[in-house]
Amino acid sequence: MFKKILIANRGEIALRIIRTCKEMGIKSVAVYSTADAESLHVKFADEAVCIGPPPSSDSYLKISNILAAAEITDADAIHPGYGFLAENARFSKLCEEHKIKFIGATAEMINKMGDKASARATMKAAGVPIIPGSEGVISSFPMAEEMAEEMGYPVMLKATAGGGGKGMRAVWKGEDLKSAWDAARQEAKACFDNDAMYMEKLIENPRHIEIQVIGDSFGKACHLSERDCSIQRRHQKLTEETPSPFMTKSLRKKMGDAAVKATESVKYEGAGTIEFLVDKNRNFYFMEMNTRIQVEHPITEQVVEFDLIREQILVAAGVPIKGKNYFPRLHSIECRINAEDPYNDFRPSPGTITNLHLPGGHGIRVDTHVYAGYRIPPNYDSMIAKLITTAQSREEAISKMSRALGEFVVEGVKTTIPFHRQLMNNDKYLSGDYTTKFMEDFVIKPL
């Protein structure tokens, strides 16, 4: 087992990993930018190393600084969390070359599954249903035009190196293709330094359902059932739940079996998710694989009583998985609490939290790194907390969430709490009748 793990991340996920390290008797090292000097992950780690100024390009994305921090603290493993370098093949490879275990996917696996076009080909070869689309990268705009006409509109342009909704454009008619092509490539180049694109048939009004998987170094994999991530805004998830109200027992088995087959076919090691789009007839199609832990992993932990961070560490240390699949016994919902103004197009709202009260009670979990007096820096993602409720039924979990949101007080900055409070009283959401298009018709009203 590892003696010391450096967490190459910040905020609530860094704190989450530190807590599991402490429970496992493993020393932890926090890294931080000067903007995060007062963050809780810095205070609770056994050691902390400043790795640069506030811009992430000079700190959390600065591979040389992170590896130097690992070497001077004698860390024998690095956990990347999610975001930043979690799916960076070069970082994974450099960790290997420096004899530091990367608690995540290998460089080869990140390249194979992180590139969307390559992942599609891999899944197709494994017999997993994929969305009709290009066989590989589209080399030119004329090729894109020809493919769109052949497939029939609407289509979806996607960056092969994409993630977080970046480099994606839905195109409904031919005259809009050129502007979408240029915009998607420009955004992909800026975000990923890679403007390669591919194209898929647009599945209209789908559910976005992902399957949590774990693979070990012996070629075995298991799944921990699904999460419904369909409540999104501009491809960014706002809330998630498990089990999905759209699932049937038969569909859950089919998608779970497909996810395990996909994971084992590439001999994947670590925690990951196989992401699917599911149409109104419950046909499912592979969308992408995330080769990391997900923001929404707590709801899976709650319904199967399983510490996913602990399992990541065990698998990375060479411990085999138990080999069984897990199914939800309870219902859990997560609301992402962002420092954003939901009444002003979700504009980021950095600043100092002047007063904070976290909700509590049976079935309530709050993952956060903030406190009264904490200054939210403008340099990073705006998520400041995850509120998770767990209960015997979906109705009870929603009721708990509504009550907990009413108790959740954050003063000094705007947050998305008012949006979530209204969501928990929305008729369509309450009935489970929602798709990825839900937010297009959702109107936030003053509380």
C-alpha positions as CSV (number, residue, x, y, z in Angstrom):
1,M,0.0,0.0,0.0
2,F,1.1,3.6,-0.7
3,K,2.8,5.5,2.1
4,K,2.0,9.0,0.9
5,I,-0.4,10.3,-1.8
6,L,-0.2,13.7,-3.3
7,I,-3.5,15.1,-4.4
8,A,-3.1,17.1,-7.7
9,N,-6.3,19.0,-7.3
10,R,-8.1,21.5,-5.1
11,G,-11.4,22.2,-3.4
12,E,-13.9,19.6,-2.3
13,I,-12.5,16.7,-4.3
14,A,-9.0,17.2,-2.7
15,L,-10.6,17.3,0.7
16,R,-12.6,14.2,-0.1
17,I,-9.5,12.3,-1.1
18,I,-7.6,13.4,2.0
19,R,-10.3,12.1,4.2
20,T,-10.1,8.6,2.7
21,C,-6.3,8.7,2.9
22,K,-6.6,9.4,6.6
23,E,-9.0,6.5,7.1
24,M,-6.6,4.2,5.3
25,G,-3.6,5.3,7.3
26,I,-2.0,7.0,4.3
27,K,-0.2,10.3,4.6
28,S,-1.5,13.1,2.2
29,V,0.1,16.0,0.5
30,A,-2.0,19.0,-0.7
31,V,-0.8,21.2,-3.5
32,Y,-2.2,24.7,-3.8
33,S,-2.0,28.0,-5.7
34,T,-1.5,31.2,-3.8
35,A,-5.3,31.9,-4.3
36,D,-6.0,28.7,-2.4
37,A,-3.7,29.2,0.6
38,E,-6.7,29.3,3.0
39,S,-8.6,26.4,1.5
40,L,-9.6,23.5,3.8
41,H,-7.7,20.9,1.7
42,V,-4.5,22.8,2.6
43,K,-5.3,22.8,6.3
44,F,-6.3,19.2,6.6
45,A,-3.6,17.5,4.6
46,D,-0.5,16.2,6.4
47,E,1.7,18.4,4.2
48,A,1.1,21.2,1.7
49,V,3.2,22.6,-1.1
50,C,2.5,25.9,-3.0
51,I,2.8,25.2,-6.7
52,G,2.3,28.6,-8.2
53,P,0.2,31.7,-8.7
54,P,-3.6,31.7,-9.2
55,P,-3.9,30.9,-12.9
56,S,-4.4,27.2,-13.3
57,S,-1.9,27.1,-16.2
58,D,0.8,28.2,-13.7
59,S,-0.3,26.0,-10.9
60,Y,-2.8,23.0,-11.1
61,L,-1.9,22.4,-14.7
62,K,1.8,22.9,-14.3
63,I,3.0,19.3,-14.5
64,S,6.6,20.1,-13.6
65,N,5.6,21.9,-10.4
66,I,3.4,19.0,-9.3
67,L,6.0,16.4,-10.0
68,A,8.6,18.5,-8.1
69,A,6.2,18.7,-5.1
70,A,5.7,14.9,-5.2
71,E,9.5,14.3,-5.2
72,I,10.4,16.8,-2.4
73,T,7.7,15.3,-0.2
74,D,8.6,11.7,-1.2
75,A,5.0,10.9,-2.3
76,D,4.8,7.5,-4.0
77,A,1.4,8.1,-5.6
78,I,-0.6,11.0,-7.1
79,H,-4.4,11.2,-7.2
80,P,-5.6,13.7,-9.8
81,G,-9.2,13.9,-8.7
82,Y,-11.4,15.2,-11.6
83,G,-10.7,18.0,-14.0
84,F,-7.3,19.6,-14.4
85,L,-4.8,16.8,-15.2
86,A,-7.1,13.8,-14.3
87,E,-7.3,12.8,-18.0
88,N,-4.0,14.0,-19.2
89,A,-2.1,11.2,-20.9
90,R,1.3,13.0,-20.7
91,F,0.9,13.5,-16.9
92,S,0.0,9.9,-16.4
93,K,3.1,8.9,-18.5
94,L,5.4,11.2,-16.7
95,C,4.3,9.9,-13.3
96,E,5.1,6.4,-14.5
97,E,8.6,7.5,-15.7
98,H,9.2,9.1,-12.3
99,K,8.2,5.9,-10.6
100,I,5.2,7.6,-9.0
101,K,1.9,5.7,-9.2
102,F,-0.8,7.6,-11.1
103,I,-4.1,6.7,-9.4
104,G,-6.1,6.7,-12.6
105,A,-5.9,5.4,-16.1
106,T,-2.7,4.7,-18.0
107,A,-1.5,7.1,-20.7
108,E,-2.4,4.4,-23.3
109,M,-5.9,4.1,-21.9
110,I,-6.5,7.9,-21.7
111,N,-5.4,8.2,-25.3
112,K,-7.6,5.3,-26.4
113,M,-10.7,6.4,-24.5
114,G,-10.1,10.1,-24.1
115,D,-10.1,10.7,-27.8
116,K,-13.8,10.5,-28.7
117,A,-13.3,9.2,-32.2
118,S,-10.9,6.5,-31.0
119,A,-13.3,5.5,-28.2
120,R,-16.2,5.1,-30.6
121,A,-14.2,2.7,-32.8
122,T,-13.1,0.8,-29.7
123,M,-16.7,0.4,-28.4
124,K,-18.0,-0.5,-31.8
125,A,-15.4,-3.3,-32.0
126,A,-16.5,-4.5,-28.5
127,G,-20.1,-4.7,-29.7
128,V,-21.4,-1.8,-27.6
129,P,-24.1,0.2,-29.4
130,I,-22.8,3.5,-30.7
131,I,-24.5,6.6,-32.1
132,P,-24.4,6.6,-35.9
133,G,-21.6,8.9,-37.0
134,S,-18.2,9.4,-38.6
135,E,-15.7,6.5,-38.4
136,G,-12.9,8.8,-37.3
137,V,-11.7,12.4,-37.5
138,I,-13.3,14.7,-40.1
139,S,-10.4,16.1,-42.1
140,S,-12.2,19.0,-43.9
141,F,-15.4,21.0,-44.0
142,P,-16.4,19.6,-47.4
143,M,-16.1,16.1,-45.8
144,A,-18.3,17.4,-42.9
145,E,-20.9,18.7,-45.4
146,E,-21.0,15.4,-47.2
147,M,-21.3,13.4,-44.0
148,A,-24.1,15.6,-42.7
149,E,-26.1,15.2,-45.9
150,E,-25.6,11.5,-45.9
151,M,-26.6,11.1,-42.2
152,G,-29.5,13.6,-42.3
153,Y,-30.0,16.6,-40.0
154,P,-29.9,17.2,-37.1
155,V,-26.3,16.3,-36.4
156,M,-23.8,17.0,-33.6
157,L,-20.3,18.2,-34.1
158,K,-17.9,17.1,-31.4
159,A,-14.2,17.8,-30.6
160,T,-12.4,14.5,-30.3
161,A,-10.5,15.8,-27.3
162,G,-13.6,17.4,-25.8
163,G,-15.1,17.4,-22.4
164,G,-17.4,19.5,-20.2
165,G,-19.5,20.4,-23.2
166,K,-16.6,22.3,-24.9
167,G,-16.2,22.0,-28.7
168,M,-19.7,20.7,-29.3
169,R,-22.4,22.2,-31.6
170,A,-25.8,20.9,-32.6
171,V,-26.6,21.7,-36.2
172,W,-30.3,21.5,-37.4
173,K,-29.9,22.6,-41.0
174,G,-27.2,22.8,-43.7
175,E,-26.8,26.6,-43.8
176,D,-25.7,26.6,-40.2
177,L,-23.0,23.9,-40.5
178,K,-20.1,26.2,-41.5
179,S,-20.5,28.6,-38.6
180,A,-20.9,25.7,-36.2
181,W,-17.9,24.0,-37.7
182,D,-15.7,27.1,-37.2
183,A,-17.0,27.8,-33.7
184,A,-16.5,24.3,-32.5
185,R,-13.0,24.0,-33.8
186,Q,-12.0,27.4,-32.4
187,E,-13.3,26.5,-29.0
188,A,-11.7,23.0,-29.1
189,K,-8.4,24.6,-30.0
190,A,-8.6,27.1,-27.2
191,C,-9.6,24.5,-24.6
192,F,-7.7,21.4,-25.6
193,D,-5.1,22.6,-28.1
194,N,-6.7,20.1,-30.5
195,D,-9.3,21.2,-33.1
196,A,-9.9,17.7,-34.6
197,M,-13.7,17.1,-35.0
198,Y,-16.0,14.2,-35.6
199,M,-19.8,14.0,-36.2
200,E,-22.7,12.1,-34.8
201,K,-26.4,11.8,-35.6
202,L,-28.1,14.0,-33.0
203,I,-30.3,11.9,-30.7
204,E,-33.3,14.2,-30.0
205,N,-34.5,14.7,-26.4
206,P,-32.4,11.9,-24.9
207,R,-31.6,10.9,-21.3
208,H,-28.0,11.2,-20.3
209,I,-27.3,8.1,-18.3
210,E,-23.9,6.9,-17.2
211,I,-22.7,3.6,-15.7
212,Q,-20.1,3.7,-12.9
213,V,-17.4,1.1,-13.5
214,I,-14.3,-0.2,-11.8
215,G,-11.6,-2.2,-13.5
216,D,-8.5,-3.8,-11.8
217,S,-5.0,-4.7,-13.1
218,F,-6.1,-8.3,-13.7
219,G,-8.5,-7.5,-16.5
220,K,-11.7,-7.8,-14.4
221,A,-14.4,-5.1,-14.1
222,C,-17.7,-4.5,-12.4
223,H,-20.3,-1.9,-12.5
224,L,-22.0,0.1,-9.7
225,S,-25.2,0.8,-11.6
226,E,-26.3,4.1,-13.2
227,R,-26.6,7.8,-12.6
228,D,-29.1,10.0,-14.4
229,C,-27.4,13.2,-15.4
230,S,-30.0,14.6,-17.8
231,I,-30.6,17.9,-16.0
232,Q,-28.0,20.0,-17.7
233,R,-27.3,23.5,-18.9
234,R,-25.0,23.9,-21.9
235,H,-23.9,20.3,-21.4
236,Q,-22.9,21.1,-17.8
237,K,-24.6,18.9,-15.2
238,L,-26.7,20.7,-12.5
239,T,-28.1,17.7,-10.6
240,E,-27.9,13.9,-10.7
241,E,-29.8,11.0,-9.2
242,T,-29.6,7.3,-8.9
243,P,-31.4,5.1,-9.7
244,S,-32.7,6.8,-12.8
245,P,-36.6,7.2,-12.8
246,F,-36.4,6.3,-16.5
247,M,-34.7,2.9,-16.0
248,T,-36.3,-0.5,-16.1
249,K,-34.8,-3.6,-14.5
250,S,-34.2,-5.1,-17.9
251,L,-32.5,-1.9,-19.3
252,R,-30.3,-1.6,-16.2
253,K,-29.0,-5.1,-16.8
254,K,-28.4,-4.5,-20.5
255,M,-26.6,-1.2,-19.9
256,G,-24.6,-2.6,-17.0
257,D,-23.5,-5.6,-19.0
258,A,-22.5,-3.4,-21.9
259,A,-20.5,-1.1,-19.7
260,V,-18.6,-4.1,-18.1
261,K,-18.0,-5.6,-21.5
262,A,-16.6,-2.2,-22.7
263,T,-14.4,-1.8,-19.7
264,E,-13.0,-5.3,-19.8
265,S,-12.5,-5.2,-23.6
266,V,-9.9,-2.4,-23.1
267,K,-8.5,-3.9,-19.9
268,Y,-9.3,-0.6,-18.1
269,E,-7.8,-0.1,-14.7
270,G,-9.4,2.3,-12.1
271,A,-12.7,4.1,-11.7
272,G,-14.4,5.4,-14.8
273,T,-17.8,6.0,-16.3
274,I,-19.3,4.7,-19.5
275,E,-21.7,7.5,-20.7
276,F,-24.8,6.7,-22.8
277,L,-27.5,8.6,-24.5
278,V,-30.9,6.8,-24.2
279,D,-33.7,7.7,-26.6
280,K,-37.4,7.8,-25.8
281,N,-37.8,4.1,-26.8
282,R,-35.0,3.2,-24.3
283,N,-32.5,2.4,-27.0
284,F,-29.1,3.2,-25.6
285,Y,-25.9,4.4,-27.4
286,F,-22.3,4.8,-26.2
287,M,-21.4,8.5,-26.0
288,E,-18.0,8.6,-24.3
289,M,-15.9,7.2,-21.4
290,N,-14.6,9.3,-18.6
291,T,-11.3,7.9,-17.4
292,R,-11.5,9.4,-13.9
293,I,-13.7,9.8,-10.8
294,Q,-16.8,11.9,-11.5
295,V,-18.1,15.0,-9.6
296,E,-21.3,13.0,-8.9
297,H,-19.7,9.9,-7.5
298,P,-21.2,10.5,-4.0
299,I,-24.7,9.4,-4.9
300,T,-23.4,6.0,-6.1
301,E,-21.5,5.7,-2.8
302,Q,-24.7,6.4,-0.9
303,V,-26.9,3.8,-2.6
304,V,-24.4,0.9,-2.5
305,E,-22.4,1.8,0.6
306,F,-19.1,1.8,-1.3
307,D,-16.1,4.2,-1.0
308,L,-15.1,4.8,-4.6
309,I,-12.0,6.8,-3.7
310,R,-10.8,3.9,-1.4
311,E,-11.5,1.5,-4.3
312,Q,-9.4,3.6,-6.6
313,I,-6.5,3.5,-4.2
314,L,-6.8,-0.2,-3.7
315,V,-6.9,-1.0,-7.4
316,A,-3.9,1.3,-8.1
317,A,-2.1,-0.7,-5.4
318,G,-2.8,-3.9,-7.2
319,V,-5.7,-5.2,-5.1
320,P,-8.2,-7.2,-7.2
321,I,-11.8,-6.1,-7.3
322,K,-14.5,-8.4,-5.7
323,G,-15.9,-9.1,-9.2
324,K,-19.6,-8.6,-8.5
325,N,-21.9,-5.9,-9.8
326,Y,-23.7,-3.5,-7.5
327,F,-27.3,-2.3,-7.7
328,P,-28.9,0.6,-5.8
329,R,-30.9,-0.3,-2.6
330,L,-31.7,3.3,-1.8
331,H,-32.4,6.5,-3.8
332,S,-29.9,9.4,-3.8
333,I,-29.9,12.9,-5.4
334,E,-27.0,15.4,-5.7
335,C,-27.4,19.1,-6.3
336,R,-24.3,21.0,-7.3
337,I,-24.2,24.3,-5.4
338,N,-22.3,26.8,-7.6
339,A,-21.3,30.4,-6.8
340,E,-23.4,31.6,-9.7
341,D,-26.4,33.9,-10.1
342,P,-29.3,31.8,-11.5
343,Y,-31.3,35.0,-12.1
344,N,-28.6,36.5,-14.3
345,D,-27.9,33.6,-16.8
346,F,-25.9,31.7,-14.1
347,R,-23.1,34.4,-14.1
348,P,-20.2,33.4,-11.8
349,S,-20.3,35.1,-8.4
350,P,-16.8,35.0,-6.8
351,G,-16.3,36.8,-3.5
352,T,-16.1,36.3,0.2
353,I,-18.7,34.1,2.0
354,T,-19.7,36.2,5.0
355,N,-22.1,33.6,6.6
356,L,-22.5,29.9,6.0
357,H,-24.9,27.4,7.5
358,L,-24.8,23.8,6.2
359,P,-27.9,21.6,6.4
360,G,-27.9,18.4,8.4
361,G,-30.1,15.5,9.6
362,H,-30.7,11.9,8.6
363,G,-29.7,11.2,5.0
364,I,-28.0,14.5,4.4
365,R,-24.4,14.7,3.1
366,V,-22.5,17.9,2.2
367,D,-19.2,17.7,0.4
368,T,-17.6,21.2,0.5
369,H,-14.3,23.0,1.1
370,V,-15.8,26.4,2.0
371,Y,-16.5,28.1,5.3
372,A,-17.6,31.5,6.7
373,G,-14.9,33.9,5.7
374,Y,-13.7,31.9,2.8
375,R,-12.9,33.9,-0.4
376,I,-14.1,32.1,-3.6
377,P,-11.4,32.9,-6.2
378,P,-12.5,33.8,-9.7
379,N,-9.8,31.6,-11.3
380,Y,-11.5,28.2,-11.1
381,D,-14.8,26.3,-11.5
382,S,-17.6,27.9,-9.6
383,M,-18.8,24.8,-7.7
384,I,-18.5,25.3,-3.9
385,A,-20.5,22.4,-2.5
386,K,-22.4,19.2,-3.3
387,L,-25.6,18.6,-1.4
388,I,-26.6,14.9,-1.4
389,T,-29.7,13.4,0.1
390,T,-30.4,9.6,0.4
391,A,-33.6,7.9,1.3
392,Q,-35.7,4.7,0.8
393,S,-37.6,6.2,-2.2
394,R,-37.2,9.0,-4.8
395,E,-40.1,10.9,-3.3
396,E,-38.5,10.9,0.1
397,A,-35.1,11.9,-1.3
398,I,-36.7,14.9,-3.0
399,S,-38.5,15.8,0.1
400,K,-35.2,15.7,2.1
401,M,-33.5,17.7,-0.6
402,S,-36.2,20.4,-0.5
403,R,-35.9,20.6,3.2
404,A,-32.1,20.7,3.2
405,L,-32.0,23.4,0.5
406,G,-34.2,25.5,2.7
407,E,-31.6,25.2,5.5
408,F,-28.6,25.9,3.3
409,V,-27.5,29.5,3.9
410,V,-24.7,31.1,1.9
411,E,-24.3,34.9,2.3
412,G,-21.9,37.2,0.6
413,V,-22.2,35.6,-2.9
414,K,-24.9,34.5,-5.2
415,T,-25.5,30.7,-5.5
416,T,-27.7,28.2,-7.4
417,I,-29.6,27.3,-4.3
418,P,-32.8,29.2,-5.5
419,F,-32.7,27.2,-8.8
420,H,-32.5,23.9,-7.0
421,R,-35.3,24.8,-4.6
422,Q,-37.6,25.5,-7.6
423,L,-36.4,22.3,-9.3
424,M,-37.5,20.2,-6.4
425,N,-41.0,21.6,-6.8
426,N,-41.2,21.3,-10.6
427,D,-44.0,19.0,-11.8
428,K,-41.9,17.5,-14.6
429,Y,-39.0,16.8,-12.4
430,L,-41.2,15.4,-9.7
431,S,-42.7,12.9,-12.2
432,G,-39.3,11.9,-13.5
433,D,-40.3,13.1,-17.0
434,Y,-37.2,15.0,-18.0
435,T,-34.5,14.9,-20.7
436,T,-31.4,16.8,-21.5
437,K,-33.6,19.5,-23.0
438,F,-35.3,20.2,-19.6
439,M,-33.5,23.5,-19.0
440,E,-34.6,25.0,-22.3
441,D,-38.1,25.5,-20.9
442,F,-37.3,26.0,-17.2
443,V,-38.0,29.5,-15.9
444,I,-36.5,30.6,-12.6
445,K,-38.9,32.7,-10.6
446,P,-38.0,35.0,-7.6
447,L,-38.4,33.2,-4.3
